[in-house]
Structures are given as structure tokens and as C-alpha cells.
Amino acid sequence: MAVGTQTTIFGASEHLKCKLLSGTFKDAALRWYMNLLKNSIENYADFHKKFIHQFSDSKHVK
């Protein structure tokens, strides 16, 4: 994911990586993010894994 690569270069914290990525969300992704339980994300890797799990099956190529 580009955000992970870019924030690693600048030494961003795990929290900042999650905030930067979530700032790009809209529609279904934003609703998913807003409905996450407080403290349900442990770190950026966990955030990334949960996001991919949530949305990987939702894309259909026509």
C-alpha cells in the first residue's frame, strides 16, 4: 500500500499511518471505519489486515 511505503520513509508512527490512510476513505470504507469499536485496532498491520479482509471480496471485475 502506498501510504505504508510513504509513511515508513518519514518514520511515521503506527497511529499516524492509520490516520493518514483513513483520511482517504469515503462511502463504504468511511462507514466501516466510523463503525469500528474504540481500541479495536492494535497497530497499522492490524488496521491494514482488517481493511483488506473487509473489502477484498467486495470488488467485482466486469
Secondary structure as the mmCIF struct_conf table of DSSP 4:
data_model
#
loop_
_struct_conf.conf_type_id
_struct_conf.id
_struct_conf.beg_label_comp_id
_struct_conf.beg_label_asym_id
_struct_conf.beg_label_seq_id
_struct_conf.end_label_comp_id
_struct_conf.end_label_asym_id
_struct_conf.end_label_seq_id
HELX_RH_AL_P HELX_RH_AL_P1 ALA A 2 ILE A 9
TURN_TY1_P TURN_TY1_P1 PHE A 10 GLY A 11
HELX_RH_AL_P HELX_RH_AL_P2 GLU A 14 SER A 22
TURN_TY1_P TURN_TY1_P2 GLY A 23 THR A 24
HELX_RH_AL_P HELX_RH_AL_P3 ASP A 27 MET A 34
TURN_TY1_P TURN_TY1_P3 ASN A 35 ASN A 35
BEND BEND1 LEU A 36 LEU A 36
HELX_LH_PP_P HELX_LH_PP_P1 LEU A 37 LEU A 37
TURN_TY1_P TURN_TY1_P4 LYS A 38 ASN A 39
BEND BEND2 ASN A 43 ASN A 43
HELX_RH_AL_P HELX_RH_AL_P4 TYR A 44 PHE A 55
TURN_TY1_P TURN_TY1_P5 SER A 56 ASP A 57
BEND BEND3 SER A 58 SER A 58
#
